Amino acid sequence: MITTTPSSRHATINGLTCRYLEWGEPDAPAIVLVHGLRSYARTWEPAARVLAVTHRVIAPDLRGRGESSWDPKRDYYVDAYVSDLEELTELLGLSSFALVGHSLGGAIGYTYAARHPDQVTALVVEDIGPGSSTSTDGADRILREMRETPPGFDCLEAVRAYWRRLRPDITDAALASRIENTVRSTDEGRYEWSLDMTGIAAARLAGDPAGPIDLWACVDALRCPTLVIRGARSDFLPRETCERMAQRQPSLRWAQVSEAGHYVHDDNPAEFIRLVSAFLGGGAP
């Protein structure tokens, strides 16, 4: 019997505590879901419940988010996340699995799949491609939002207004999840971030000292079936980038989802789940 309530587990990964959620049967084909910059494992719950009917679904809280440790060194860069994922999959004994990633999680997905072509059986990337983080209106918007991140909030209504302003397309259910999983109450009755927003913002604004990951090289190196999902109202992944990726990489296809911006799985969850289910099930998106 498939349970819709995930198991919550913790492991020590690269010296930090990593919390990950699991749905489905342990002997089913595995899918790993990797969330975005200011997100958390539970953002995937609607999709994970559906995918768990046929798969073992694993969703980690990246370092600095959810119940995973904050990194005192503020190493919130792609290479560190990929290293964490390598350790987690080794710990779980995942010799092969499908990989799904949103935004930052998509950059992790491109990089991981390029480095481990014999391990990743299929890749789904949600609304990110080469150049998204450096040369798009969405990249400028995210940097502006990082600079303007408030240290905390006086009440839950202020938290709700903050996320609604940043995410006007978000569904009520996804907004409730975001409020529940990104802030916590203080003894003074205020609300503070439950993710390391200060460290994450500092890393994003400073840029990776090792330089940005070359996602074009990663796209060229892909050897698994790949689906890129773009939100029709996205300011982060241009349509032209999707077309160019598909021209360069024969194993890559892409689809566009209406009524969605950068957070396709939140803005139009039904269509996102349909696309991912069909793709991972072997059907055309």
C-alpha positions, -999 to 999 in steps of 0.1 A, spaced: 0 0 0 14 34 -10 14 60 18 9 97 10 28 106 42 66 107 36 92 92 59 116 118 73 152 107 77 185 123 86 221 115 75 255 131 80 266 143 46 299 162 41 300 169 79 265 184 79 231 169 88 210 163 57 172 156 61 155 138 33 119 126 27 109 93 11 77 82 -4 68 49 -21 82 14 -19 119 9 -12 124 -16 -41 107 6 -67 127 25 -93 141 56 -77 135 93 -84 154 121 -66 137 155 -65 160 185 -59 144 219 -50 154 254 -58 173 283 -42 148 294 -16 128 262 -13 127 229 7 120 192 2 83 195 10 77 217 -20 75 185 -40 47 168 -19 19 170 -46 41 156 -73 58 131 -50 25 116 -39 16 108 -75 51 96 -85 52 73 -55 25 51 -69 52 36 -92 85 49 -78 106 53 -47 107 91 -44 135 108 -24 136 146 -18 165 161 3 165 195 20 196 211 6 221 224 31 207 256 47 171 246 42 143 227 59 157 204 86 192 202 71 221 219 87 231 255 79 266 256 65 288 278 88 311 283 58 282 294 36 293 271 8 260 274 -10 273 267 -45 266 240 -71 297 220 -66 289 216 -29 253 206 -36 265 181 -62 289 166 -37 261 164 -11 240 145 -36 268 122 -45 272 112 -9 235 109 -3 229 86 -33 259 65 -23 246 62 13 212 51 -1 228 26 -25 212 43 -56 231 29 -85 206 43 -110 178 68 -106 158 95 -124 167 131 -114 142 160 -112 154 195 -104 138 230 -102 159 261 -108 190 257 -87 180 221 -84 180 220 -122 215 233 -124 225 206 -99 206 181 -122 224 191 -154 258 190 -135 252 157 -118 238 139 -149 268 151 -170 293 138 -144 274 105 -138 260 94 -171 259 58 -160 239 66 -129 211 90 -141 185 72 -161 164 103 -169 166 140 -162 138 165 -158 148 202 -154 122 228 -144 128 263 -157 165 268 -159 190 266 -187 224 279 -197 226 317 -190 194 317 -169 213 327 -137 235 354 -153 218 370 -183 181 371 -180 155 394 -165 148 367 -140 185 366 -128 183 404 -122 150 400 -104 164 373 -81 195 394 -72 172 423 -64 150 401 -42 181 388 -25 193 423 -17 158 432 -4 153 401 18 138 412 51 154 398 83 121 387 97 84 395 99 60 409 125 32 385 118 21 356 95 1 380 73 34 398 65 49 365 55 20 358 33 21 392 17 59 388 11 56 355 -8 24 366 -26 42 397 -39 72 377 -51 50 348 -64 18 363 -78 10 331 -97 13 307 -67 -17 286 -58 -32 289 -23 -20 254 -14 16 261 -25 16 294 -6 5 277 26 33 252 22 58 280 16 47 298 47 48 267 68 83 257 56 102 289 54 96 307 87 92 298 124 79 318 153 101 334 179 96 338 217 88 375 210 59 366 187 76 375 155 86 352 126 122 345 115 135 325 85 139 288 91 163 286 61 197 303 61 184 332 40 212 355 50 239 330 40 221 319 8 216 356 -2 252 364 5 265 335 -16 241 343 -45 251 380 -45 288 373 -42 289 346 -69 308 314 -68 345 320 -63 352 290 -85 332 306 -113 298 296 -127 291 261 -138 292 258 -176 258 245 -182 263 244 -220 291 219 -215 267 199 -192 240 199 -218 264 187 -244 276 159 -221 241 145 -213 235 109 -222 201 103 -207 166 112 -219 161 148 -207 129 169 -205 131 206 -198 99 222 -186 95 260 -191 68 282 -175 51 302 -203 54 333 -181 89 326 -170 114 355 -170 143 330 -162 143 305 -190 139 320 -225 121 300 -251 151 305 -274 174 288 -249 151 257 -249 151 256 -287 189 259 -288 194 232 -262 172 208 -282 191 216 -314 225 208 -297 215 178 -276 195 150 -294 184 134 -261 168 166 -249 132 176 -254 113 206 -239 77 215 -231 61 248 -221 34 250 -194 7 277 -196 -5 296 -166 29 292 -149 60 313 -142 93 302 -129 78 278 -103 59 256 -127 53 228 -101 36 254 -78 18 275 -104 3 247 -125 9 215 -105 -15 193 -125 2 200 -158 36 197 -143 28 163 -127 12 151 -160 43 160 -180 68 144 -155 47 113 -151 43 108 -188 80 114 -194 93 91 -167 67 65 -177 82 64 -212 55 85 -229 60 116 -249 54 149 -230 
